[in-house]
Amino acid sequence: MAFKAIYTVVAVVGIAGASGAAWWYQNKPAKAVADVAGAPSGDAGSASGAARSGQAGRVGGVGAGPGSGAGAAGAAGRAPSVEVAQVQSIRIADDAQTVGSLRSRQSVVLKPEVSGRVTQLNFRDGEKVRRGQLLVQLDDQLPLAQLAQSQAELSISQANHKRNQELVAQNFISQRSVDESAANMQVAQAKLSLAQATAARMRILAPFDGVAGIRNVSVGDYLKDGADIVNIEDLDAILVDFRLPERFQTKAQRGQTALIELDALPGRKYAAVVQAIDPLVDANGRSIGLRACIDNRHMQLRPGMFARITAVFGEREDAKVIPEEAIVPQGGRQFVYRLVDGPDKETKTAQRVEVKVGIRQPGRVEIREGLQAGDTVVTAGQQRIQRDGMAVRVVELARAGAGAAPRANGPAGGGDTAGGSRGAASGASGASALAAARPAGRAASTPGILRKPETPRLAGANPCALPLAG
């Protein structure tokens, strides 16, 4: 029990000592100032000067409250800052993007109509063939023999019929005999035509001009009717089939242009002309089918390739566009804040204008009505404009990538000139690096502007404008 009482007393004394030390530490600066009052005159003067400085500082701090409040009030009364952009007039295309596949304008797989053994192959794999060219010859000995037999039978029937006509004129035979000989002659003619058709089916000809594929047979193979021999592709013109949502059915028309990009040929664009529109709307996908034609005389495209299609419904040369962040929608209506000259040179007056928008593209939107080319609109800070006709200040944003300009407050010596030169050099090197990073063969382009595809000019008529050979 005695030890417990001692421990309690020691704890109480320790807590009291810690509390006293904390109080002394907190009041030490005031005590030091009071001790300085009894110092010599020089030190006392310094201390009093310090005290006066501290007091003045405190007085100034107290007095700075209203001053700072006035400054804040002045800052609150200044015109708000906004970012702006100008209405640009560019050529813009009304288009839609989709995907599709390429196919030959004409394509066929040659198959025999009758069975037979292959005796000749008059083409090479991947070789161009002409319409009417003999490609495959089947064994035609039996059909030719039947053809000769039919010709002989026809000759006999014709001679008999002629003789009967002479005899009936002399009343040696009846008219019935003449009729029978005429019927026999017609049967012989039919047998001859059948033999000729059978013999002709032993010769397989190219149905149109094209390129032969890879054959599946060799000389000596026995083919049954319907067996695949080789495919023929007309590659002078390539068709691209694609589908668009049904809402574009009123915009899609024959003769319109579609731009084709292929993953297999990056950086190249091809122009296709819409030739046909399916009158039936697909009930499953609610889409319409279109077919366009591409001039492929340069033989760069192949059937079956995957294509990215931009169907162009129309173009406008002087379309007015603004950044899409300038649009302020309110209750189904679209507004922008247009800036006009303000009361002084540093401010502008913001006017709220209702606009009608047209084509929307990534990052910008077309304006049909409400603005003119060259007008200035607010792109950021619209929430700071509390009323129509309010004065605002325009914030000039520094353009990234430009060379660093010399400082206005720097000396006119060579230091700043060198710095400006280094900045300009760095900007030029950055532009060079950007140009080097751009893929070869692809020029810098503005999104949404229709550019003509870069395809070589070929002599002769466009095969897409020519009718198919009958």
VMD Tcl script that draws the C-alpha trace (Angstrom):
set ca {
  {0.00 0.00 0.00}
  {2.87 2.37 0.79}
  {4.43 1.76 -2.62}
  {1.07 2.41 -4.35}
  {0.75 5.77 -2.58}
  {4.30 6.70 -3.62}
  {3.56 5.84 -7.27}
  {0.45 8.02 -7.18}
  {2.30 10.99 -5.76}
  {5.07 10.65 -8.34}
  {2.50 10.56 -11.18}
  {0.70 13.65 -9.93}
  {3.98 15.54 -9.59}
  {5.02 14.55 -13.11}
  {1.73 15.71 -14.64}
  {1.94 19.02 -12.78}
  {5.50 19.55 -13.95}
  {4.59 18.84 -17.59}
  {1.68 21.27 -17.39}
  {3.90 23.99 -15.95}
  {6.53 23.47 -18.64}
  {3.89 23.76 -21.37}
  {2.55 26.98 -19.87}
  {6.03 28.45 -19.62}
  {6.83 27.51 -23.23}
  {3.69 29.16 -24.50}
  {4.34 32.41 -22.56}
  {8.08 32.55 -23.18}
  {8.01 35.10 -26.12}
  {5.91 37.58 -24.10}
  {8.26 37.18 -21.16}
  {11.32 37.73 -23.41}
  {9.82 40.97 -24.71}
  {9.15 42.06 -21.13}
  {12.77 41.22 -20.18}
  {14.06 43.29 -23.08}
  {12.40 46.37 -21.55}
  {15.08 46.37 -18.83}
  {17.99 46.16 -21.34}
  {20.38 49.10 -22.16}
  {19.22 52.01 -24.23}
  {20.56 50.66 -27.56}
  {18.99 47.31 -26.98}
  {15.87 48.94 -25.61}
  {15.63 51.07 -28.74}
  {15.97 48.04 -30.88}
  {13.39 46.22 -28.83}
  {11.03 49.15 -28.91}
  {11.60 49.45 -32.67}
  {10.85 45.77 -33.02}
  {7.79 46.17 -30.83}
  {6.66 49.14 -32.89}
  {7.29 47.22 -36.06}
  {5.35 44.30 -34.71}
  {2.56 46.61 -33.59}
  {2.55 48.38 -36.90}
  {2.51 45.05 -38.59}
  {-0.44 44.01 -36.45}
  {-2.17 47.32 -37.06}
  {-1.43 47.02 -40.77}
  {-2.74 43.49 -40.69}
  {-5.92 44.66 -39.02}
  {-6.24 47.55 -41.39}
  {-5.54 45.32 -44.37}
  {-8.81 43.49 -43.80}
  {-11.05 46.19 -45.26}
  {-8.52 46.95 -47.95}
  {-8.34 43.35 -49.01}
  {-12.10 43.15 -48.90}
  {-12.27 46.13 -51.21}
  {-9.78 44.47 -53.55}
  {-11.85 41.31 -53.53}
  {-14.93 43.34 -54.22}
  {-13.10 45.02 -57.10}
  {-12.02 41.65 -58.45}
  {-15.60 40.42 -58.15}
  {-16.79 43.40 -60.19}
  {-14.45 42.67 -63.14}
  {-15.72 41.07 -66.34}
  {-15.50 37.25 -66.34}
  {-12.94 35.52 -68.51}
  {-14.00 33.29 -71.42}
  {-12.35 31.31 -74.18}
  {-13.46 31.92 -77.75}
  {-13.22 30.55 -81.28}
  {-14.14 31.89 -84.70}
  {-16.75 30.52 -87.08}
  {-14.91 28.83 -89.94}
  {-16.14 28.30 -93.48}
  {-14.95 24.98 -94.90}
  {-16.03 22.28 -97.32}
  {-17.92 19.60 -95.44}
  {-19.46 16.30 -96.49}
  {-22.73 14.76 -95.36}
  {-21.70 11.14 -94.98}
  {-22.12 7.91 -93.03}
  {-19.60 5.22 -92.14}
  {-20.12 1.48 -92.47}
  {-18.26 -1.68 -93.47}
  {-18.63 -4.08 -96.36}
  {-16.94 -6.64 -98.60}
  {-15.54 -6.55 -102.11}
  {-16.74 -8.87 -104.84}
  {-16.09 -9.32 -108.54}
  {-18.33 -7.60 -111.02}
  {-18.70 -11.02 -112.67}
  {-17.69 -14.33 -111.13}
  {-18.33 -17.92 -112.17}
  {-17.09 -21.40 -111.35}
  {-16.81 -23.49 -114.50}
  {-18.56 -26.88 -114.27}
  {-19.21 -29.49 -116.98}
  {-22.81 -30.17 -117.96}
  {-22.03 -33.73 -119.03}
  {-19.64 -36.35 -117.77}
  {-16.39 -36.95 -119.59}
  {-12.63 -37.28 -119.46}
  {-10.40 -34.20 -119.70}
  {-8.24 -34.24 -122.81}
  {-7.05 -30.59 -122.95}
  {-6.53 -27.66 -120.56}
  {-5.92 -24.51 -122.57}
  {-5.21 -22.02 -119.75}
  {-2.79 -21.44 -116.90}
  {-3.58 -20.66 -113.30}
  {-4.00 -16.92 -112.73}
  {-3.88 -16.15 -116.45}
  {-6.17 -13.70 -118.22}
  {-8.73 -15.31 -120.50}
  {-10.93 -13.87 -123.24}
  {-14.59 -14.41 -123.82}
  {-15.21 -17.49 -126.00}
  {-11.75 -18.95 -125.39}
  {-11.65 -22.75 -125.16}
  {-10.51 -23.58 -121.64}
  {-11.30 -27.30 -121.16}
  {-11.83 -29.99 -123.78}
  {-13.52 -33.26 -122.78}
  {-13.30 -36.52 -124.72}
  {-15.77 -36.03 -127.59}
  {-15.20 -39.11 -129.75}
  {-18.60 -40.63 -129.01}
  {-20.55 -37.38 -129.45}
  {-18.77 -36.71 -132.75}
  {-19.67 -40.20 -133.97}
  {-23.29 -39.63 -133.04}
  {-23.14 -36.30 -134.83}
  {-21.89 -37.97 -138.03}
  {-24.64 -40.60 -137.78}
  {-27.30 -37.90 -137.39}
  {-25.96 -36.02 -140.41}
  {-26.18 -39.19 -142.53}
  {-29.73 -39.90 -141.40}
  {-30.73 -36.35 -142.22}
  {-29.25 -36.65 -145.72}
  {-31.24 -39.84 -146.38}
  {-34.48 -38.35 -145.08}
  {-34.02 -35.23 -147.20}
  {-33.42 -37.32 -150.35}
  {-36.48 -39.50 -149.68}
  {-38.66 -36.49 -149.11}
  {-37.51 -34.86 -152.35}
  {-38.17 -38.06 -154.32}
  {-41.65 -38.42 -152.82}
  {-42.49 -34.88 -153.83}
  {-41.59 -35.69 -157.44}
  {-43.64 -38.91 -157.41}
  {-46.72 -37.32 -155.93}
  {-46.64 -34.74 -158.70}
  {-46.88 -37.63 -161.21}
  {-49.63 -39.31 -159.13}
  {-47.49 -42.39 -158.51}
  {-47.83 -42.18 -154.69}
  {-50.35 -40.70 -152.31}
  {-50.01 -37.50 -150.39}
  {-49.71 -39.55 -147.22}
  {-46.31 -40.86 -148.25}
  {-45.08 -37.29 -148.75}
  {-46.26 -36.29 -145.30}
  {-44.50 -39.26 -143.72}
  {-41.21 -38.44 -145.46}
  {-41.46 -34.82 -144.31}
  {-41.95 -35.96 -140.71}
  {-38.96 -38.33 -140.97}
  {-36.83 -35.45 -142.25}
  {-37.83 -33.30 -139.25}
  {-36.92 -36.12 -136.84}
  {-33.51 -36.44 -138.50}
  {-32.96 -32.72 -138.15}
  {-33.83 -32.90 -134.42}
  {-31.38 -35.78 -133.93}
  {-28.66 -33.76 -135.63}
  {-29.31 -30.75 -133.38}
  {-29.16 -33.01 -130.30}
  {-25.85 -34.50 -131.43}
  {-24.43 -31.05 -132.09}
  {-25.47 -29.82 -128.61}
  {-23.97 -32.90 -126.97}
  {-20.69 -32.40 -128.81}
  {-20.64 -28.69 -127.94}
  {-20.98 -29.48 -124.22}
  {-17.66 -31.30 -124.40}
  {-16.01 -27.90 -124.97}
  {-16.00 -25.50 -121.99}
  {-15.52 -21.86 -123.02}
  {-14.83 -18.67 -121.06}
  {-18.16 -16.84 -120.59}
  {-16.51 -13.37 -120.28}
  {-13.16 -11.62 -120.12}
  {-11.49 -12.22 -116.78}
  {-8.74 -13.92 -114.81}
  {-8.67 -17.65 -114.26}
  {-8.23 -18.95 -110.75}
  {-6.49 -22.11 -109.59}
  {-7.73 -25.21 -111.39}
  {-8.93 -28.29 -109.54}
  {-8.47 -30.84 -112.36}
  {-5.74 -32.18 -114.60}
  {-5.59 -33.77 -118.02}
  {-6.93 -37.32 -117.80}
  {-9.34 -36.71 -114.92}
  {-12.84 -38.07 -115.38}
  {-15.35 -35.42 -114.42}
  {-18.95 -35.92 -113.51}
  {-21.48 -33.31 -114.43}
  {-21.39 -30.42 -111.90}
  {-17.78 -30.92 -110.75}
  {-15.77 -27.73 -110.08}
  {-13.05 -27.00 -112.61}
  {-11.84 -23.41 -112.14}
  {-13.23 -20.00 -111.20}
  {-13.19 -16.99 -113.54}
  {-13.18 -13.46 -112.04}
  {-13.83 -10.18 -113.85}
  {-11.49 -7.79 -112.01}
  {-11.64 -4.73 -114.25}
  {-14.39 -3.46 -111.97}
  {-14.91 -4.42 -108.32}
  {-18.25 -4.23 -106.56}
  {-18.59 -3.36 -102.88}
  {-21.76 -4.41 -101.05}
  {-22.66 -2.65 -97.81}
  {-25.67 -1.80 -95.67}
  {-26.86 1.43 -94.07}
  {-29.54 2.09 -91.43}
  {-32.99 2.63 -92.85}
  {-32.98 6.31 -91.85}
  {-30.62 6.97 -94.77}
  {-33.01 5.60 -97.40}
  {-34.12 9.10 -98.40}
  {-30.52 10.31 -98.74}
  {-29.05 7.36 -100.64}
  {-29.29 7.79 -104.41}
  {-27.76 6.14 -107.45}
  {-24.68 7.92 -108.74}
  {-23.50 9.08 -105.30}
  {-19.87 8.68 -104.27}
  {-18.53 6.40 -101.57}
  {-14.95 6.45 -100.28}
  {-13.41 3.03 -99.72}
  {-10.54 2.31 -97.32}
  {-9.02 -1.14 -96.96}
  {-7.13 -2.56 -94.00}
  {-5.00 -4.56 -96.43}
  {-3.94 -1.35 -98.26}
  {-3.51 1.30 -95.57}
  {-3.21 4.93 -96.58}
  {-5.07 4.52 -99.86}
  {-8.59 5.61 -100.73}
  {-10.72 4.55 -103.65}
  {-13.79 6.18 -105.13}
  {-16.85 4.01 -105.67}
  {-20.08 4.98 -107.45}
  {-23.38 3.69 -106.07}
  {-25.01 1.63 -108.83}
  {-27.97 -0.03 -107.12}
  {-30.08 0.24 -103.97}
  {-32.04 -2.74 -102.72}
  {-35.75 -1.79 -102.59}
  {-36.29 -4.23 -99.73}
  {-35.49 -3.10 -96.18}
  {-34.06 -5.92 -94.07}
  {-36.59 -6.57 -91.31}
  {-33.97 -8.09 -89.00}
  {-31.47 -5.24 -88.97}
  {-33.72 -2.47 -90.34}
  {-31.13 -1.64 -92.97}
  {-30.93 -1.12 -96.71}
  {-28.46 -2.76 -99.06}
  {-26.33 -0.78 -101.52}
  {-23.90 -1.80 -104.22}
  {-21.15 0.44 -105.52}
  {-18.56 -0.04 -108.26}
  {-14.81 0.70 -108.18}
  {-12.58 1.08 -111.24}
  {-9.97 -1.66 -110.74}
  {-8.01 -1.58 -113.97}
  {-4.86 -1.10 -111.89}
  {-5.57 -4.56 -110.38}
  {-4.90 -3.58 -106.78}
  {-8.17 -4.86 -105.33}
  {-9.30 -8.43 -104.90}
  {-12.71 -9.96 -104.22}
  {-13.39 -10.83 -100.60}
  {-11.36 -7.96 -99.09}
  {-12.75 -6.16 -96.04}
  {-13.64 -2.54 -96.73}
  {-14.46 0.51 -94.62}
  {-16.96 2.64 -96.50}
  {-17.82 6.31 -96.14}
  {-21.03 6.92 -98.08}
  {-21.13 10.57 -99.15}
  {-24.65 11.95 -99.63}
  {-23.65 15.52 -100.46}
  {-21.04 18.25 -100.07}
  {-21.19 21.92 -99.15}
  {-18.33 24.20 -100.06}
  {-19.04 27.04 -97.61}
  {-20.32 25.24 -94.54}
  {-19.97 27.20 -91.28}
  {-18.58 25.14 -88.38}
  {-17.75 25.87 -84.73}
  {-16.35 23.75 -81.88}
  {-19.09 21.57 -80.40}
  {-18.37 22.86 -76.86}
  {-19.71 26.27 -77.95}
  {-23.26 24.87 -78.15}
  {-25.47 25.52 -75.10}
  {-28.64 23.36 -75.32}
  {-31.74 24.58 -73.52}
  {-35.11 22.89 -73.75}
  {-34.56 21.30 -77.15}
  {-33.11 24.50 -78.61}
  {-29.47 25.26 -79.34}
  {-27.80 28.54 -78.34}
  {-24.33 30.07 -78.56}
  {-22.79 33.22 -77.10}
  {-21.53 35.52 -79.83}
  {-19.09 38.29 -78.93}
  {-19.35 41.83 -80.29}
  {-17.41 45.00 -79.49}
  {-17.70 46.03 -75.84}
  {-17.56 49.36 -73.97}
  {-13.74 49.36 -74.02}
  {-10.85 47.65 -75.76}
  {-10.34 45.05 -73.02}
  {-13.88 43.67 -72.92}
  {-16.44 42.25 -75.31}
  {-20.21 41.99 -75.08}
  {-21.73 38.49 -75.09}
  {-24.99 38.03 -77.01}
  {-27.00 34.84 -76.76}
  {-28.01 33.66 -80.24}
  {-30.21 30.72 -81.20}
  {-28.72 28.56 -83.95}
  {-29.77 25.63 -86.09}
  {-27.20 22.88 -86.29}
  {-26.52 20.57 -89.20}
  {-23.93 17.85 -89.55}
  {-22.09 16.85 -86.41}
  {-18.51 15.65 -86.62}
  {-15.98 14.77 -83.93}
  {-15.06 18.02 -82.20}
  {-17.22 20.38 -84.23}
  {-20.71 21.02 -85.53}
  {-22.15 22.73 -88.59}
  {-24.28 25.86 -88.13}
  {-27.08 26.29 -90.66}
  {-28.61 29.49 -89.30}
  {-27.72 32.12 -86.71}
  {-24.04 32.84 -87.36}
  {-21.83 34.14 -90.13}
  {-18.30 33.19 -91.10}
  {-15.80 35.10 -88.99}
  {-18.08 35.58 -85.97}
  {-16.52 34.95 -82.55}
  {-18.29 32.56 -80.16}
  {-17.60 31.52 -76.57}
  {-16.27 27.99 -76.21}
  {-15.52 27.90 -72.45}
  {-16.86 29.93 -69.56}
  {-20.52 30.15 -70.61}
  {-21.60 29.47 -67.02}
  {-19.97 32.75 -65.96}
  {-22.19 34.78 -68.27}
  {-25.15 35.59 -66.05}
  {-27.22 37.63 -68.51}
  {-27.48 38.49 -72.17}
  {-25.33 41.49 -73.11}
  {-22.85 40.99 -70.25}
  {-19.28 42.25 -70.68}
  {-16.57 39.55 -70.76}
  {-12.83 39.37 -71.19}
  {-11.26 37.11 -73.82}
  {-8.48 34.79 -72.66}
  {-5.74 34.30 -75.22}
  {-4.46 30.75 -75.02}
  {-0.84 30.07 -75.93}
  {-0.47 27.76 -78.86}
  {1.49 24.64 -78.13}
  {4.27 23.68 -80.49}
  {5.33 27.23 -81.37}
  {8.90 28.33 -80.70}
  {9.54 30.24 -77.47}
  {9.53 34.01 -78.09}
  {12.06 36.32 -76.40}
  {10.98 37.74 -73.03}
  {9.65 41.29 -73.18}
  {11.37 42.38 -69.99}
  {14.71 40.76 -70.75}
  {17.85 42.55 -71.94}
  {18.32 43.27 -75.59}
  {21.58 41.35 -75.66}
  {22.37 38.02 -77.20}
  {21.03 35.99 -74.27}
  {17.36 36.36 -75.14}
  {18.05 36.19 -78.84}
  {19.76 32.89 -78.36}
  {16.90 31.70 -76.17}
  {14.40 32.69 -78.88}
  {16.48 30.91 -81.49}
  {16.60 27.81 -79.34}
  {12.83 27.97 -78.85}
  {12.23 28.38 -82.56}
  {14.60 25.52 -83.28}
  {12.82 23.31 -80.77}
  {9.47 24.18 -82.35}
  {10.81 23.35 -85.81}
  {12.27 20.08 -84.56}
  {8.91 19.23 -82.98}
  {7.16 19.84 -86.31}
  {9.77 17.70 -88.04}
  {9.24 14.92 -85.53}
  {5.48 15.11 -86.07}
  {5.96 14.90 -89.81}
  {8.35 11.99 -89.38}
  {5.88 10.18 -87.11}
  {3.10 10.46 -89.71}
  {2.79 7.23 -91.75}
  {4.38 7.34 -95.16}
  {1.99 8.15 -97.96}
  {-0.61 9.75 -95.70}
  {-0.84 13.54 -95.72}
  {-2.08 15.61 -92.83}
  {-5.85 15.95 -93.21}
  {-8.65 17.74 -91.48}
  {-11.33 15.38 -90.07}
  {-14.56 15.46 -92.01}
  {-13.22 17.23 -95.13}
  {-13.72 15.11 -98.22}
  {-10.43 14.53 -100.03}
  {-10.16 13.06 -103.48}
  {-8.74 9.53 -103.48}
  {-5.25 9.22 -104.83}
  {-5.56 6.59 -107.56}
  {-3.56 6.46 -110.79}
  {-5.22 7.71 -113.95}
  {-5.88 4.97 -116.47}
  {-6.57 5.22 -120.16}
  {-9.86 4.08 -121.61}
  {-13.44 4.15 -120.44}
  {-14.36 3.47 -116.85}
  {-15.61 -0.13 -116.68}
  {-18.13 0.85 -114.01}
  {-19.89 3.00 -116.62}
  {-20.02 0.22 -119.22}
  {-22.82 -2.38 -119.44}
  {-22.00 -6.01 -118.85}
  {-21.30 -8.14 -121.90}
  {-24.36 -10.09 -122.95}
}
mol new
graphics top color blue
foreach p $ca { graphics top sphere $p radius 0.5 }
foreach p [lrange $ca 0 end-1] q [lrange $ca 1 end] { graphics top cylinder $p $q radius 0.2 }
display resetview
